[in-house]
Amino acid sequence: MKDDTFYLVREDILPEAMKKTLEVKKLIERGKVDSVAEAVQRVDLSRSAFYKYRDAVFPFHTMVKEKLITLFFHLEDRSGTLSHLLSVVATAGCNVLTIHQSIPIQGRANVTLSLNTNGMTEDINRLMTKLRRLEFVEKVEILGQGA
């Protein structure tokens, strides 16, 4: 397991794309826009830049109050696997923040889940054991943890 290193950085030295990514996230969070496309257009940011930075830049207050974890899965590509996986995560009390899924190749797909674990009803080690025991999960690892 690789530990991510986090830094507290003053806003005035952030690249413009990161600042605009934060603006987009705020617009979406507050329901001021109907889509990512509308939000990035409003702040004059490319969608690719938004997707590049959205899981890497956060307002300080969100990192302090939330317990975040990012999990990486290597799954067999079968009907219903992602739904079943999400059900196990939800039953453990985790709130799914983001889901990234690769296009299945040779019957396998990679999935990355970013989770808020504030409401977790069980230990992370127990959840990891449950996830590893799922028939369609070939690999699961923790990519990062925050606050």
C-alpha positions as CSV (number, residue, x, y, z in Angstrom):
1,M,0.0,0.0,0.0
2,K,1.4,3.4,-1.0
3,D,0.7,6.3,1.3
4,D,-0.3,9.6,-0.4
5,T,1.4,12.7,0.9
6,F,-0.7,15.8,1.3
7,Y,0.3,19.4,1.5
8,L,-1.4,22.5,2.7
9,V,-0.8,25.1,0.0
10,R,-1.8,28.8,-0.1
11,E,-4.4,29.5,-2.8
12,D,-2.4,32.2,-4.5
13,I,0.3,29.8,-5.6
14,L,-2.0,27.2,-7.1
15,P,-2.1,26.8,-10.9
16,E,-5.2,28.5,-12.4
17,A,-6.6,25.1,-13.5
18,M,-6.7,23.9,-9.9
19,K,-8.4,27.0,-8.7
20,K,-11.0,26.7,-11.5
21,T,-11.5,23.0,-10.6
22,L,-12.4,24.1,-7.1
23,E,-14.9,26.6,-8.5
24,V,-16.5,23.9,-10.7
25,K,-16.8,21.6,-7.7
26,K,-18.4,24.4,-5.7
27,L,-20.9,25.1,-8.5
28,I,-21.8,21.4,-8.7
29,E,-22.0,20.9,-5.0
30,R,-24.4,23.9,-4.5
31,G,-26.6,22.9,-7.4
32,K,-25.9,26.1,-9.4
33,V,-25.4,24.1,-12.6
34,D,-27.0,21.1,-14.2
35,S,-23.9,19.4,-15.5
36,V,-20.1,19.3,-15.4
37,A,-20.1,20.7,-19.0
38,E,-22.1,23.7,-17.9
39,A,-19.8,24.3,-14.9
40,V,-16.5,24.1,-16.7
41,Q,-17.9,26.4,-19.4
42,R,-19.0,28.9,-16.8
43,V,-15.5,29.1,-15.2
44,D,-13.6,28.7,-18.6
45,L,-11.9,25.4,-17.8
46,S,-11.5,22.4,-20.1
47,R,-13.3,19.2,-19.0
48,S,-10.1,17.3,-19.2
49,A,-8.4,19.7,-16.8
50,F,-11.4,19.3,-14.4
51,Y,-11.2,15.5,-14.5
52,K,-7.5,15.6,-14.1
53,Y,-7.6,17.6,-10.8
54,R,-11.1,16.9,-9.3
55,D,-9.8,14.0,-7.1
56,A,-6.6,15.8,-6.2
57,V,-7.6,19.2,-5.0
58,F,-10.0,19.9,-2.1
59,P,-10.9,22.9,0.0
60,F,-9.1,22.6,3.3
61,H,-12.4,22.4,5.3
62,T,-13.6,19.3,3.4
63,M,-10.4,17.3,4.2
64,V,-10.6,18.2,7.9
65,K,-14.2,17.2,8.4
66,E,-14.4,14.1,6.2
67,K,-12.7,10.8,6.4
68,L,-11.8,9.9,2.8
69,I,-10.5,6.6,1.4
70,T,-9.7,5.6,-2.1
71,L,-9.9,1.9,-3.1
72,F,-8.7,0.3,-6.3
73,F,-10.3,-2.9,-7.6
74,H,-9.5,-5.3,-10.4
75,L,-12.7,-7.1,-11.2
76,E,-14.1,-9.8,-13.5
77,D,-16.4,-8.2,-16.0
78,R,-19.8,-9.8,-15.2
79,S,-23.2,-8.4,-15.1
80,G,-24.1,-6.8,-11.8
81,T,-20.5,-6.8,-10.3
82,L,-20.3,-3.1,-9.8
83,S,-23.8,-3.0,-8.3
84,H,-23.0,-5.8,-5.9
85,L,-19.7,-4.1,-4.9
86,L,-21.4,-0.8,-4.3
87,S,-24.0,-2.6,-2.2
88,V,-21.3,-4.0,0.1
89,V,-19.7,-0.6,0.5
90,A,-23.1,1.1,1.2
91,T,-24.0,-1.6,3.8
92,A,-20.7,-0.8,5.6
93,G,-21.9,2.8,5.9
94,C,-19.6,4.4,3.3
95,N,-20.8,7.2,1.0
96,V,-19.4,6.9,-2.5
97,L,-18.0,10.2,-3.7
98,T,-16.6,9.1,-7.1
99,I,-16.5,6.0,-9.3
100,H,-14.0,5.5,-12.1
101,Q,-14.3,2.4,-14.2
102,S,-12.1,1.4,-17.1
103,I,-13.5,-0.2,-20.2
104,P,-13.4,-4.0,-19.7
105,I,-10.5,-5.7,-21.6
106,Q,-10.3,-9.5,-21.8
107,G,-13.1,-9.9,-19.2
108,R,-11.4,-7.6,-16.6
109,A,-12.1,-4.0,-15.5
110,N,-10.4,-1.6,-13.1
111,V,-12.6,0.4,-10.7
112,T,-11.5,3.1,-8.3
113,L,-13.9,4.3,-5.6
114,S,-13.4,7.4,-3.5
115,L,-15.4,7.0,-0.3
116,N,-16.4,9.1,2.7
117,T,-16.1,6.9,5.7
118,N,-17.6,9.2,8.3
119,G,-20.7,7.0,8.7
120,M,-18.9,3.7,8.5
121,T,-20.4,1.1,10.8
122,E,-17.5,-1.4,10.8
123,D,-13.7,-1.4,10.8
124,I,-12.0,-0.8,7.5
125,N,-10.0,-4.1,7.8
126,R,-13.3,-6.0,8.1
127,L,-14.7,-4.2,5.0
128,M,-11.5,-5.0,3.0
129,T,-11.8,-8.7,4.0
130,K,-15.5,-8.7,2.8
131,L,-14.5,-7.1,-0.5
132,R,-11.6,-9.5,-1.1
133,R,-14.0,-12.4,-0.5
134,L,-16.3,-11.3,-3.3
135,E,-16.2,-13.9,-6.0
136,F,-15.6,-11.4,-8.8
137,V,-12.9,-9.3,-7.0
138,E,-9.4,-10.3,-8.1
139,K,-7.6,-7.5,-6.3
140,V,-8.5,-4.7,-3.9
141,E,-6.1,-2.2,-2.3
142,I,-6.2,1.1,-0.5
143,L,-4.7,3.8,-2.7
144,G,-5.0,6.6,-0.1
145,Q,-6.6,7.7,3.1
146,G,-7.2,11.2,4.4
147,A,-8.2,12.8,7.7
